[in-house]
Amino acid sequence: MKKLALFLLAVLAIAALTACFGDDNERVNLADATNETIRLAFIHVGGIDDQGYTYRQHRGTLDMAAALDICPDTQILNFFNIAAGGVPAAISEAIDWGAHLIFGTSFGFGDAMLDAARENPDVMFFHATGNLAVGANLPNFHNYFGNMSQARFLSGIAAGMRTESNVIGFVGAHPNGEVITGLTAFFLGARSVNPEVTMYVTFINQWNNPALERQAAEAILARGADVLGQHVDSPATQLAAQDAGVWGVGYNNDMNAIAPDAVLLSPMFDWSVYLTYAVRTILAGGTVRTDVLYGLNDGMVLLSPFNPNTYVPGMTAAIATEEARIRAGHNIFTGPLYSNTGEQLLASGEQWIEPLSAPSWTHIIEGITIIG
């Protein structure tokens, strides 16, 4: 499947190269940039072979380029597998190359990107998953994210309907707001159709480490879980579920084909929605909003197709009903909610509203146990 993913991206890239070969232009000022001359740089925490987060990020880049007639060969510069400490060097190289817009795709990139935005007012910076732009109040620094909690909740419904043990699990990367918000939404979705469900969670403290992801998944499976969700970048959790003869819910990319006997469905991002908005707005001389959170109604988050190998009767209808409620404005973070130590977090009917685009719920709610 890794080879297939790379092959598909290669096909897309070849098609783009064929359409724009020879368009190697000289850098112009941002105010004078056009679809044919604008230069974009993307700094990624992983590689496109992760079959998850960075794969989908790069797919969003290519889809945006196709929508705006931007040549990916000559107008887009990608940096892959960049740790937070390597971001300043990547930014410097991007600026030397002539980038007008620089996008960073990992939360840990925030400080370096903000520093660079202050030092380079003629370059526009866009940070996915970050939370510094509103406070910084710079015209050239922006945050953006998709409201993944909405899709997480819907995928949790599938988990709650599929489980037979009433124990589900979740392999998380870091115990931060982004991951905890997502796993909480996933669990709330499961509880909405199965109040008896409980969930074990393990954090591996890395975004992408297939060996650790599998190890964490197997530890959760040993606790009796028969459905595994994830907020890590590879499909190792889903492969562990398949090897154990149970089920899973993927993330970022459609993982049905990777673990066809386990995956129920996968919540995903379509990053091209924001990228197209931002680049098109800049090209039109407009102002990109400082902090943007797009959800189901914007097409930024979505679900993969249901897997016929693992489908539960009634799943489509149950998810469609809740999706309609969310699209109509229902907030899934509505009380009563209690912590796993018994503290009331939200009273009955009380809502928690995300203050910024970056997910920031950090409470572990009743029914969830952290292990490992």
C-alpha positions, 0 to 999 in steps of 0.5 A, a space after each residue: 500500500 505504501 508503494 501504491 500511495 507513492 505511485 498515485 502521488 507520482 501520477 498526479 505530479 507527472 500530470 502536473 509537470 506535463 501541464 506546466 513544464 518550462 514555467 520556471 519564473 523569476 520571483 516577483 513582489 507578492 503584490 504583483 504575483 499571479 497564478 503563474 508567478 506565486 511561489 509557495 513553500 510547505 514544511 512538513 513534519 513527516 513524509 508522504 510515505 506515512 500513508 496518513 497525515 503528511 500524505 493527505 497534507 501533500 494531496 491537499 497541496 496538489 489539489 490546490 495547485 490544480 484548482 488554481 493553475 499553479 505549477 507544482 514543479 516550479 512554484 512549490 517547494 516542499 520540505 519533508 521530515 522536518 523536526 521542530 529544530 529544523 524549521 528555521 533552516 527550512 524557512 531560510 531556504 524557502 525565503 532564499 528560493 523566493 517563497 511568497 507564502 510559507 506553510 507549516 504543518 505541525 504544532 511544534 513549528 509555531 514559535 519558529 514560524 512566528 519569529 520568522 514572520 516578525 523578521 520577514 514582513 514581506 512573506 506570508 506565514 500559515 501555521 496549521 494546528 497552531 494557536 499563536 496568530 491571534 495573540 501575535 496580531 501580525 498581518 503576515 501570520 495565520 493559523 488554520 485547522 479543520 474541525 476534526 471533532 465533528 468527524 471524530 464524533 461521527 466515526 465514534 458512532 461506528 465504533 460504538 455500534 461495532 464493539 462487542 466487548 464494550 471496550 474500545 481503545 485509542 492510540 494517541 501521539 501527544 497528551 496535548 489539546 489537539 489529541 485529547 480533543 479528538 479522542 474525547 469527540 471519538 468517545 462521545 460519539 461511541 457513547 451516544 449510541 452505546 452508553 456502556 462503552 469505556 475506552 483505554 488510551 495510550 500516548 506514544 509521545 511521537 507523531 509517527 512511529 509505526 513500531 511504537 504505535 503497534 506496541 501501544 495498540 497491542 497493549 490496549 488490545 490486551 485490555 479487551 478492546 475490540 475497536 481501536 481509534 488513533 491520532 498517530 500518523 501511520 496505519 500501524 494501529 489498524 494493522 494491529 487490529 486486523 492481525 488481532 481479528 478486531 476492528 479499527 477507525 483510521 485517521 487522516 487518510 482512507 485506511 480501508 484498503 490498508 487493513 480491509 478486514 479491520 477498518 470501519 471508516 476513517 475521518 479525514 481532512 481535505 487540506 485543499 479547502 483552506 489552501 485554495 481559500 488562502 492562496 486565492 485570497 492573496 492572489 486577489 489582493 484580499 486579506 486572509 483571516 488570522 485564524 480559520 476553523 473549517 468543518 463539515 459544512 466547509 468540506 474541510 473534514 469528512 469521512 471515508 466511505 464505509 467499509 463493506 467488510 466491517 459494516 454494521 446494519 444501521 450504521 449509515 443511518 445513525 451517522 447520517 442523523 448525527 451529521 445532519 444535527 452537527 451541520 445544523 449547529 449542534 455542539 458535541 461538547 455539550 453537558 453534562 460532562 464529568 472528568 474521570 475523577 468525578 469533577 463536573 466539567 459542563 453542566 447539563 446543557 452547557 456548551 464548550 466552544 473552541 476559542 481558536 482553530 487549534 483544538 484545546 480541550 484537555 480534560 479526560 472525561 469519565 469512561 476514559 482510562 489512560 494507560 502506559 
